[in-house]
Amino acid sequence: MPLYEYYCSDCRSKFELLVSHKHADDVVCTKCHSENVRRMLSLFAARAGNSEGDFDDYAPSMGSCACGDGGCGCH
Ligand SMILES: [Zn+2]
């Protein structure tokens, strides 16, 4: 069974549940038992979206300054 992550908009808590696809949209909050929950991206999908590629795109801008001694004021 897949592991789903849910968010309860009533008590604003996140929880994970192992549910079958058939019941993936038929869950209640584990804390307040509200039916007002929505399914979020799985943890695996969230990690995949935050890939190292995104970090590599950002890293060059961190080291773009070549002054070396802080003379440009960017340090
Ligand atoms: Zn709740």
PDB file of the backbone (N, CA, C, O) and the ligand in Angstrom, with CONECT records:
HET     ZN  A 101       1
ATOM      1  N   MET A   1       0.846  -1.202   0.000  1.00  0.00           N
ATOM      2  CA  MET A   1       0.000   0.000   0.000  1.00  0.00           C
ATOM      3  C   MET A   1       0.878   1.247   0.000  1.00  0.00           C
ATOM      4  O   MET A   1       1.916   1.277   0.660  1.00  0.00           O
ATOM      5  N   PRO A   2       0.473   2.247  -0.719  1.00  0.00           N
ATOM      6  CA  PRO A   2       1.275   3.484  -0.744  1.00  0.00           C
ATOM      7  C   PRO A   2       1.098   4.305   0.529  1.00  0.00           C
ATOM      8  O   PRO A   2       0.054   4.258   1.180  1.00  0.00           O
ATOM      9  N   LEU A   3       2.128   5.047   0.862  1.00  0.00           N
ATOM     10  CA  LEU A   3       2.085   5.939   2.026  1.00  0.00           C
ATOM     11  C   LEU A   3       1.703   7.332   1.549  1.00  0.00           C
ATOM     12  O   LEU A   3       2.390   7.927   0.719  1.00  0.00           O
ATOM     13  N   TYR A   4       0.608   7.840   2.078  1.00  0.00           N
ATOM     14  CA  TYR A   4       0.150   9.169   1.706  1.00  0.00           C
ATOM     15  C   TYR A   4       0.330  10.125   2.871  1.00  0.00           C
ATOM     16  O   TYR A   4       0.277   9.730   4.036  1.00  0.00           O
ATOM     17  N   GLU A   5       0.543  11.393   2.534  1.00  0.00           N
ATOM     18  CA  GLU A   5       0.626  12.417   3.569  1.00  0.00           C
ATOM     19  C   GLU A   5      -0.604  13.299   3.439  1.00  0.00           C
ATOM     20  O   GLU A   5      -0.963  13.729   2.342  1.00  0.00           O
ATOM     21  N   TYR A   6      -1.238  13.560   4.558  1.00  0.00           N
ATOM     22  CA  TYR A   6      -2.467  14.351   4.556  1.00  0.00           C
ATOM     23  C   TYR A   6      -2.294  15.589   5.410  1.00  0.00           C
ATOM     24  O   TYR A   6      -1.466  15.640   6.320  1.00  0.00           O
ATOM     25  N   TYR A   7      -3.095  16.576   5.092  1.00  0.00           N
ATOM     26  CA  TYR A   7      -3.113  17.800   5.887  1.00  0.00           C
ATOM     27  C   TYR A   7      -4.539  18.070   6.320  1.00  0.00           C
ATOM     28  O   TYR A   7      -5.453  18.110   5.496  1.00  0.00           O
ATOM     29  N   CYS A   8      -4.721  18.255   7.613  1.00  0.00           N
ATOM     30  CA  CYS A   8      -6.046  18.543   8.142  1.00  0.00           C
ATOM     31  C   CYS A   8      -6.198  20.051   8.269  1.00  0.00           C
ATOM     32  O   CYS A   8      -5.430  20.690   8.989  1.00  0.00           O
ATOM     33  N   SER A   9      -7.175  20.628   7.583  1.00  0.00           N
ATOM     34  CA  SER A   9      -7.346  22.073   7.635  1.00  0.00           C
ATOM     35  C   SER A   9      -8.138  22.499   8.866  1.00  0.00           C
ATOM     36  O   SER A   9      -8.317  23.694   9.100  1.00  0.00           O
ATOM     37  N   ASP A  10      -8.606  21.557   9.641  1.00  0.00           N
ATOM     38  CA  ASP A  10      -9.320  21.912  10.875  1.00  0.00           C
ATOM     39  C   ASP A  10      -8.344  22.103  12.026  1.00  0.00           C
ATOM     40  O   ASP A  10      -8.372  23.138  12.692  1.00  0.00           O
ATOM     41  N   CYS A  11      -7.488  21.131  12.269  1.00  0.00           N
ATOM     42  CA  CYS A  11      -6.515  21.260  13.366  1.00  0.00           C
ATOM     43  C   CYS A  11      -5.121  21.555  12.839  1.00  0.00           C
ATOM     44  O   CYS A  11      -4.168  21.637  13.614  1.00  0.00           O
ATOM     45  N   ARG A  12      -4.993  21.715  11.512  1.00  0.00           N
ATOM     46  CA  ARG A  12      -3.740  22.109  10.868  1.00  0.00           C
ATOM     47  C   ARG A  12      -2.590  21.179  11.213  1.00  0.00           C
ATOM     48  O   ARG A  12      -1.472  21.627  11.466  1.00  0.00           O
ATOM     49  N   SER A  13      -2.867  19.900  11.222  1.00  0.00           N
ATOM     50  CA  SER A  13      -1.808  18.940  11.473  1.00  0.00           C
ATOM     51  C   SER A  13      -1.593  18.089  10.234  1.00  0.00           C
ATOM     52  O   SER A  13      -2.500  17.867   9.431  1.00  0.00           O
ATOM     53  N   LYS A  14      -0.375  17.628  10.113  1.00  0.00           N
ATOM     54  CA  LYS A  14      -0.051  16.725   9.019  1.00  0.00           C
ATOM     55  C   LYS A  14       0.100  15.324   9.573  1.00  0.00           C
ATOM     56  O   LYS A  14       0.603  15.132  10.680  1.00  0.00           O
ATOM     57  N   PHE A  15      -0.334  14.357   8.804  1.00  0.00           N
ATOM     58  CA  PHE A  15      -0.175  12.976   9.244  1.00  0.00           C
ATOM     59  C   PHE A  15      -0.035  12.100   8.016  1.00  0.00           C
ATOM     60  O   PHE A  15      -0.441  12.456   6.910  1.00  0.00           O
ATOM     61  N   GLU A  16       0.555  10.942   8.254  1.00  0.00           N
ATOM     62  CA  GLU A  16       0.773  10.002   7.168  1.00  0.00           C
ATOM     63  C   GLU A  16      -0.060   8.754   7.404  1.00  0.00           C
ATOM     64  O   GLU A  16      -0.251   8.313   8.537  1.00  0.00           O
ATOM     65  N   LEU A  17      -0.541   8.207   6.324  1.00  0.00           N
ATOM     66  CA  LEU A  17      -1.363   7.009   6.418  1.00  0.00           C
ATOM     67  C   LEU A  17      -1.010   6.058   5.297  1.00  0.00           C
ATOM     68  O   LEU A  17      -0.740   6.464   4.167  1.00  0.00           O
ATOM     69  N   LEU A  18      -1.018   4.786   5.637  1.00  0.00           N
ATOM     70  CA  LEU A  18      -0.912   3.758   4.615  1.00  0.00           C
ATOM     71  C   LEU A  18      -2.323   3.360   4.219  1.00  0.00           C
ATOM     72  O   LEU A  18      -3.034   2.713   4.988  1.00  0.00           O
ATOM     73  N   VAL A  19      -2.717   3.744   3.036  1.00  0.00           N
ATOM     74  CA  VAL A  19      -4.074   3.444   2.589  1.00  0.00           C
ATOM     75  C   VAL A  19      -4.019   2.915   1.162  1.00  0.00           C
ATOM     76  O   VAL A  19      -3.090   3.193   0.404  1.00  0.00           O
ATOM     77  N   SER A  20      -5.029   2.156   0.830  1.00  0.00           N
ATOM     78  CA  SER A  20      -5.120   1.676  -0.543  1.00  0.00           C
ATOM     79  C   SER A  20      -5.607   2.800  -1.437  1.00  0.00           C
ATOM     80  O   SER A  20      -6.172   3.785  -0.962  1.00  0.00           O
ATOM     81  N   HIS A  21      -5.388   2.650  -2.718  1.00  0.00           N
ATOM     82  CA  HIS A  21      -5.841   3.680  -3.658  1.00  0.00           C
ATOM     83  C   HIS A  21      -7.347   3.892  -3.538  1.00  0.00           C
ATOM     84  O   HIS A  21      -7.845   5.006  -3.697  1.00  0.00           O
ATOM     85  N   LYS A  22      -8.045   2.827  -3.261  1.00  0.00           N
ATOM     86  CA  LYS A  22      -9.504   2.899  -3.218  1.00  0.00           C
ATOM     87  C   LYS A  22      -9.978   3.812  -2.096  1.00  0.00           C
ATOM     88  O   LYS A  22     -11.013   4.468  -2.211  1.00  0.00           O
ATOM     89  N   HIS A  23      -9.201   3.848  -0.994  1.00  0.00           N
ATOM     90  CA  HIS A  23      -9.617   4.647   0.157  1.00  0.00           C
ATOM     91  C   HIS A  23      -8.743   5.888   0.347  1.00  0.00           C
ATOM     92  O   HIS A  23      -8.784   6.528   1.398  1.00  0.00           O
ATOM     93  N   ALA A  24      -7.963   6.218  -0.660  1.00  0.00           N
ATOM     94  CA  ALA A  24      -7.018   7.332  -0.513  1.00  0.00           C
ATOM     95  C   ALA A  24      -7.734   8.656  -0.257  1.00  0.00           C
ATOM     96  O   ALA A  24      -7.182   9.538   0.399  1.00  0.00           O
ATOM     97  N   ASP A  25      -8.938   8.801  -0.761  1.00  0.00           N
ATOM     98  CA  ASP A  25      -9.688  10.040  -0.571  1.00  0.00           C
ATOM     99  C   ASP A  25     -10.796   9.884   0.465  1.00  0.00           C
ATOM    100  O   ASP A  25     -11.717  10.697   0.543  1.00  0.00           O
ATOM    101  N   ASP A  26     -10.688   8.837   1.243  1.00  0.00           N
ATOM    102  CA  ASP A  26     -11.749   8.544   2.204  1.00  0.00           C
ATOM    103  C   ASP A  26     -11.144   8.359   3.588  1.00  0.00           C
ATOM    104  O   ASP A  26     -11.358   7.336   4.237  1.00  0.00           O
ATOM    105  N   VAL A  27     -10.387   9.361   4.035  1.00  0.00           N
ATOM    106  CA  VAL A  27      -9.723   9.267   5.333  1.00  0.00           C
ATOM    107  C   VAL A  27     -10.192  10.414   6.222  1.00  0.00           C
ATOM    108  O   VAL A  27     -10.717  11.417   5.739  1.00  0.00           O
ATOM    109  N   VAL A  28      -9.996  10.252   7.513  1.00  0.00           N
ATOM    110  CA  VAL A  28     -10.297  11.317   8.465  1.00  0.00           C
ATOM    111  C   VAL A  28      -9.031  11.625   9.247  1.00  0.00           C
ATOM    112  O   VAL A  28      -8.112  10.809   9.316  1.00  0.00           O
ATOM    113  N   CYS A  29      -8.999  12.798   9.826  1.00  0.00           N
ATOM    114  CA  CYS A  29      -7.835  13.232  10.585  1.00  0.00           C
ATOM    115  C   CYS A  29      -7.597  12.289  11.758  1.00  0.00           C
ATOM    116  O   CYS A  29      -8.529  11.874  12.447  1.00  0.00           O
ATOM    117  N   THR A  30      -6.316  11.960  11.967  1.00  0.00           N
ATOM    118  CA  THR A  30      -5.999  11.045  13.059  1.00  0.00           C
ATOM    119  C   THR A  30      -6.097  11.726  14.422  1.00  0.00           C
ATOM    120  O   THR A  30      -6.150  11.054  15.451  1.00  0.00           O
ATOM    121  N   LYS A  31      -6.120  13.057  14.429  1.00  0.00           N
ATOM    122  CA  LYS A  31      -6.176  13.780  15.707  1.00  0.00           C
ATOM    123  C   LYS A  31      -7.588  14.221  16.059  1.00  0.00           C
ATOM    124  O   LYS A  31      -8.064  13.966  17.165  1.00  0.00           O
ATOM    125  N   CYS A  32      -8.267  14.888  15.110  1.00  0.00           N
ATOM    126  CA  CYS A  32      -9.574  15.448  15.436  1.00  0.00           C
ATOM    127  C   CYS A  32     -10.692  14.730  14.678  1.00  0.00           C
ATOM    128  O   CYS A  32     -11.867  15.066  14.831  1.00  0.00           O
ATOM    129  N   HIS A  33     -10.328  13.757  13.875  1.00  0.00           N
ATOM    130  CA  HIS A  33     -11.308  12.942  13.142  1.00  0.00           C
ATOM    131  C   HIS A  33     -12.152  13.774  12.180  1.00  0.00           C
ATOM    132  O   HIS A  33     -13.268  13.386  11.832  1.00  0.00           O
ATOM    133  N   SER A  34     -11.629  14.892  11.763  1.00  0.00           N
ATOM    134  CA  SER A  34     -12.328  15.697  10.779  1.00  0.00           C
ATOM    135  C   SER A  34     -12.200  15.062   9.398  1.00  0.00           C
ATOM    136  O   SER A  34     -11.189  14.437   9.078  1.00  0.00           O
ATOM    137  N   GLU A  35     -13.221  15.230   8.602  1.00  0.00           N
ATOM    138  CA  GLU A  35     -13.147  14.755   7.216  1.00  0.00           C
ATOM    139  C   GLU A  35     -12.553  15.829   6.306  1.00  0.00           C
ATOM    140  O   GLU A  35     -12.388  15.606   5.106  1.00  0.00           O
ATOM    141  N   ASN A  36     -12.238  16.975   6.866  1.00  0.00           N
ATOM    142  CA  ASN A  36     -11.740  18.097   6.092  1.00  0.00           C
ATOM    143  C   ASN A  36     -10.221  17.996   5.921  1.00  0.00           C
ATOM    144  O   ASN A  36      -9.473  18.878   6.343  1.00  0.00           O
ATOM    145  N   VAL A  37      -9.793  16.918   5.301  1.00  0.00           N
ATOM    146  CA  VAL A  37      -8.374  16.699   5.075  1.00  0.00           C
ATOM    147  C   VAL A  37      -8.106  16.641   3.574  1.00  0.00           C
ATOM    148  O   VAL A  37      -8.977  16.292   2.777  1.00  0.00           O
ATOM    149  N   ARG A  38      -6.898  16.987   3.224  1.00  0.00           N
ATOM    150  CA  ARG A  38      -6.548  16.866   1.813  1.00  0.00           C
ATOM    151  C   ARG A  38      -5.220  16.124   1.676  1.00  0.00           C
ATOM    152  O   ARG A  38      -4.328  16.228   2.519  1.00  0.00           O
ATOM    153  N   ARG A  39      -5.129  15.393   0.613  1.00  0.00           N
ATOM    154  CA  ARG A  39      -3.949  14.580   0.390  1.00  0.00           C
ATOM    155  C   ARG A  39      -2.843  15.445  -0.195  1.00  0.00           C
ATOM    156  O   ARG A  39      -3.081  16.252  -1.093  1.00  0.00           O
ATOM    157  N   MET A  40      -1.651  15.271   0.316  1.00  0.00           N
ATOM    158  CA  MET A  40      -0.522  16.043  -0.175  1.00  0.00           C
ATOM    159  C   MET A  40       0.359  15.160  -1.037  1.00  0.00           C
ATOM    160  O   MET A  40       0.128  13.959  -1.180  1.00  0.00           O
ATOM    161  N   LEU A  41       1.362  15.783  -1.601  1.00  0.00           N
ATOM    162  CA  LEU A  41       2.346  15.000  -2.339  1.00  0.00           C
ATOM    163  C   LEU A  41       3.030  14.049  -1.375  1.00  0.00           C
ATOM    164  O   LEU A  41       3.199  14.361  -0.196  1.00  0.00           O
ATOM    165  N   SER A  42       3.414  12.911  -1.870  1.00  0.00           N
ATOM    166  CA  SER A  42       4.105  11.960  -1.020  1.00  0.00           C
ATOM    167  C   SER A  42       5.456  12.528  -0.629  1.00  0.00           C
ATOM    168  O   SER A  42       5.969  13.441  -1.277  1.00  0.00           O
ATOM    169  N   LEU A  43       6.030  11.984   0.434  1.00  0.00           N
ATOM    170  CA  LEU A  43       7.334  12.451   0.868  1.00  0.00           C
ATOM    171  C   LEU A  43       8.362  12.219  -0.220  1.00  0.00           C
ATOM    172  O   LEU A  43       9.265  13.032  -0.421  1.00  0.00           O
ATOM    173  N   PHE A  44       8.221  11.114  -0.915  1.00  0.00           N
ATOM    174  CA  PHE A  44       9.163  10.806  -1.988  1.00  0.00           C
ATOM    175  C   PHE A  44       9.086  11.869  -3.072  1.00  0.00           C
ATOM    176  O   PHE A  44      10.118  12.336  -3.554  1.00  0.00           O
ATOM    177  N   ALA A  45       7.877  12.257  -3.460  1.00  0.00           N
ATOM    178  CA  ALA A  45       7.717  13.245  -4.519  1.00  0.00           C
ATOM    179  C   ALA A  45       8.262  14.591  -4.069  1.00  0.00           C
ATOM    180  O   ALA A  45       8.860  15.317  -4.863  1.00  0.00           O
ATOM    181  N   ALA A  46       8.060  14.929  -2.797  1.00  0.00           N
ATOM    182  CA  ALA A  46       8.546  16.205  -2.290  1.00  0.00           C
ATOM    183  C   ALA A  46      10.060  16.254  -2.345  1.00  0.00           C
ATOM    184  O   ALA A  46      10.640  17.286  -2.681  1.00  0.00           O
ATOM    185  N   ARG A  47      10.705  15.137  -2.015  1.00  0.00           N
ATOM    186  CA  ARG A  47      12.169  15.114  -2.044  1.00  0.00           C
ATOM    187  C   ARG A  47      12.676  15.196  -3.475  1.00  0.00           C
ATOM    188  O   ARG A  47      13.694  15.832  -3.745  1.00  0.00           O
ATOM    189  N   ALA A  48      11.963  14.551  -4.388  1.00  0.00           N
ATOM    190  CA  ALA A  48      12.383  14.563  -5.783  1.00  0.00           C
ATOM    191  C   ALA A  48      12.313  15.985  -6.340  1.00  0.00           C
ATOM    192  O   ALA A  48      13.143  16.374  -7.162  1.00  0.00           O
ATOM    193  N   GLY A  49      11.322  16.758  -5.892  1.00  0.00           N
ATOM    194  CA  GLY A  49      11.184  18.123  -6.372  1.00  0.00           C
ATOM    195  C   GLY A  49      12.295  19.008  -5.874  1.00  0.00           C
ATOM    196  O   GLY A  49      12.640  19.998  -6.518  1.00  0.00           O
ATOM    197  N   ASN A  50      12.864  18.663  -4.725  1.00  0.00           N
ATOM    198  CA  ASN A  50      13.958  19.442  -4.156  1.00  0.00           C
ATOM    199  C   ASN A  50      15.275  18.778  -4.517  1.00  0.00           C
ATOM    200  O   ASN A  50      16.039  18.369  -3.642  1.00  0.00           O
ATOM    201  N   SER A  51      15.528  18.677  -5.792  1.00  0.00           N
ATOM    202  CA  SER A  51      16.664  17.903  -6.271  1.00  0.00           C
ATOM    203  C   SER A  51      17.968  18.682  -6.115  1.00  0.00           C
ATOM    204  O   SER A  51      17.960  19.884  -5.850  1.00  0.00           O
ATOM    205  N   GLU A  52      19.073  17.988  -6.281  1.00  0.00           N
ATOM    206  CA  GLU A  52      20.367  18.653  -6.214  1.00  0.00           C
ATOM    207  C   GLU A  52      20.534  19.621  -7.379  1.00  0.00           C
ATOM    208  O   GLU A  52      21.294  20.586  -7.286  1.00  0.00           O
ATOM    209  N   GLY A  53      19.828  19.365  -8.469  1.00  0.00           N
ATOM    210  CA  GLY A  53      19.924  20.240  -9.627  1.00  0.00           C
ATOM    211  C   GLY A  53      19.503  21.655  -9.276  1.00  0.00           C
ATOM    212  O   GLY A  53      20.097  22.622  -9.753  1.00  0.00           O
ATOM    213  N   ASP A  54      18.471  21.780  -8.435  1.00  0.00           N
ATOM    214  CA  ASP A  54      18.032  23.103  -8.025  1.00  0.00           C
ATOM    215  C   ASP A  54      19.124  23.801  -7.223  1.00  0.00           C
ATOM    216  O   ASP A  54      19.340  25.006  -7.359  1.00  0.00           O
ATOM    217  N   PHE A  55      19.797  23.037  -6.399  1.00  0.00           N
ATOM    218  CA  PHE A  55      20.857  23.612  -5.580  1.00  0.00           C
ATOM    219  C   PHE A  55      22.021  24.056  -6.453  1.00  0.00           C
ATOM    220  O   PHE A  55      22.618  25.106  -6.216  1.00  0.00           O
ATOM    221  N   ASP A  56      22.342  23.256  -7.459  1.00  0.00           N
ATOM    222  CA  ASP A  56      23.456  23.601  -8.337  1.00  0.00           C
ATOM    223  C   ASP A  56      23.166  24.896  -9.095  1.00  0.00           C
ATOM    224  O   ASP A  56      24.079  25.674  -9.371  1.00  0.00           O
ATOM    225  N   ASP A  57      21.910  25.125  -9.426  1.00  0.00           N
ATOM    226  CA  ASP A  57      21.567  26.357 -10.122  1.00  0.00           C
ATOM    227  C   ASP A  57      21.778  27.570  -9.205  1.00  0.00           C
ATOM    228  O   ASP A  57      22.087  28.668  -9.668  1.00  0.00           O
ATOM    229  N   TYR A  58      21.608  27.348  -7.915  1.00  0.00           N
ATOM    230  CA  TYR A  58      21.693  28.439  -6.964  1.00  0.00           C
ATOM    231  C   TYR A  58      23.140  28.706  -6.531  1.00  0.00           C
ATOM    232  O   TYR A  58      23.518  29.850  -6.279  1.00  0.00           O
ATOM    233  N   ALA A  59      23.932  27.653  -6.449  1.00  0.00           N
ATOM    234  CA  ALA A  59      25.282  27.756  -5.913  1.00  0.00           C
ATOM    235  C   ALA A  59      26.166  28.772  -6.650  1.00  0.00           C
ATOM    236  O   ALA A  59      26.866  29.540  -5.990  1.00  0.00           O
ATOM    237  N   PRO A  60      26.162  28.809  -7.973  1.00  0.00           N
ATOM    238  CA  PRO A  60      27.059  29.760  -8.663  1.00  0.00           C
ATOM    239  C   PRO A  60      26.813  31.202  -8.241  1.00  0.00           C
ATOM    240  O   PRO A  60      27.765  31.978  -8.154  1.00  0.00           O
ATOM    241  N   SER A  61      25.584  31.580  -7.979  1.00  0.00           N
ATOM    242  CA  SER A  61      25.303  32.955  -7.594  1.00  0.00           C
ATOM    243  C   SER A  61      25.897  33.268  -6.227  1.00  0.00           C
ATOM    244  O   SER A  61      26.212  34.420  -5.928  1.00  0.00           O
ATOM    245  N   MET A  62      26.049  32.221  -5.385  1.00  0.00           N
ATOM    246  CA  MET A  62      26.649  32.431  -4.073  1.00  0.00           C
ATOM    247  C   MET A  62      28.122  32.792  -4.201  1.00  0.00           C
ATOM    248  O   MET A  62      28.633  33.593  -3.418  1.00  0.00           O
ATOM    249  N   GLY A  63      28.818  32.202  -5.194  1.00  0.00           N
ATOM    250  CA  GLY A  63      30.240  32.418  -5.325  1.00  0.00           C
ATOM    251  C   GLY A  63      30.590  33.298  -6.504  1.00  0.00           C
ATOM    252  O   GLY A  63      31.720  33.261  -6.990  1.00  0.00           O
ATOM    253  N   SER A  64      29.640  34.087  -6.972  1.00  0.00           N
ATOM    254  CA  SER A  64      29.890  34.882  -8.167  1.00  0.00           C
ATOM    255  C   SER A  64      30.842  36.040  -7.881  1.00  0.00           C
ATOM    256  O   SER A  64      31.516  36.530  -8.787  1.00  0.00           O
ATOM    257  N   CYS A  65      30.899  36.472  -6.638  1.00  0.00           N
ATOM    258  CA  CYS A  65      31.785  37.587  -6.294  1.00  0.00           C
ATOM    259  C   CYS A  65      33.237  37.118  -6.259  1.00  0.00           C
ATOM    260  O   CYS A  65      33.545  36.103  -5.634  1.00  0.00           O
ATOM    261  N   ALA A  66      34.106  37.830  -6.907  1.00  0.00           N
ATOM    262  CA  ALA A  66      35.509  37.419  -6.996  1.00  0.00           C
ATOM    263  C   ALA A  66      36.427  38.382  -6.266  1.00  0.00           C
ATOM    264  O   ALA A  66      37.645  38.311  -6.432  1.00  0.00           O
ATOM    265  N   CYS A  67      35.873  39.280  -5.463  1.00  0.00           N
ATOM    266  CA  CYS A  67      36.719  40.275  -4.818  1.00  0.00           C
ATOM    267  C   CYS A  67      37.610  39.629  -3.760  1.00  0.00           C
ATOM    268  O   CYS A  67      38.732  40.079  -3.530  1.00  0.00           O
ATOM    269  N   GLY A  68      37.107  38.572  -3.116  1.00  0.00           N
ATOM    270  CA  GLY A  68      37.942  37.787  -2.210  1.00  0.00           C
ATOM    271  C   GLY A  68      38.136  38.397  -0.833  1.00  0.00           C
ATOM    272  O   GLY A  68      38.265  37.638   0.128  1.00  0.00           O
ATOM    273  N   ASP A  69      38.166  39.684  -0.672  1.00  0.00           N
ATOM    274  CA  ASP A  69      38.432  40.278   0.637  1.00  0.00           C
ATOM    275  C   ASP A  69      37.257  41.096   1.167  1.00  0.00           C
ATOM    276  O   ASP A  69      37.383  41.786   2.178  1.00  0.00           O
ATOM    277  N   GLY A  70      36.119  41.018   0.485  1.00  0.00           N
ATOM    278  CA  GLY A  70      34.939  41.731   0.949  1.00  0.00           C
ATOM    279  C   GLY A  70      34.923  43.180   0.530  1.00  0.00           C
ATOM    280  O   GLY A  70      34.083  43.943   1.007  1.00  0.00           O
ATOM    281  N   GLY A  71      35.807  43.578  -0.329  1.00  0.00           N
ATOM    282  CA  GLY A  71      35.883  44.966  -0.764  1.00  0.00           C
ATOM    283  C   GLY A  71      34.630  45.436  -1.478  1.00  0.00           C
ATOM    284  O   GLY A  71      34.326  46.629  -1.484  1.00  0.00           O
ATOM    285  N   CYS A  72      33.895  44.499  -2.085  1.00  0.00           N
ATOM    286  CA  CYS A  72      32.710  44.911  -2.831  1.00  0.00           C
ATOM    287  C   CYS A  72      31.503  45.019  -1.907  1.00  0.00           C
ATOM    288  O   CYS A  72      30.450  45.491  -2.335  1.00  0.00           O
ATOM    289  N   GLY A  73      31.628  44.598  -0.659  1.00  0.00           N
ATOM    290  CA  GLY A  73      30.530  44.716   0.288  1.00  0.00           C
ATOM    291  C   GLY A  73      29.514  43.605   0.212  1.00  0.00           C
ATOM    292  O   GLY A  73      28.471  43.684   0.860  1.00  0.00           O
ATOM    293  N   CYS A  74      29.787  42.574  -0.556  1.00  0.00           N
ATOM    294  CA  CYS A  74      28.812  41.493  -0.698  1.00  0.00           C
ATOM    295  C   CYS A  74      29.034  40.406   0.325  1.00  0.00           C
ATOM    296  O   CYS A  74      28.270  39.441   0.346  1.00  0.00           O
ATOM    297  N   HIS A  75      30.035  40.507   1.173  1.00  0.00           N
ATOM    298  CA  HIS A  75      30.282  39.451   2.156  1.00  0.00           C
ATOM    299  C   HIS A  75      29.697  39.814   3.508  1.00  0.00           C
ATOM    300  O   HIS A  75      29.810  39.040   4.458  1.00  0.00           O
TER     301      HIS A  75
HETATM  302 ZN    ZN A 101      -7.535  17.382  12.364  1.00  0.00          ZN2+
END
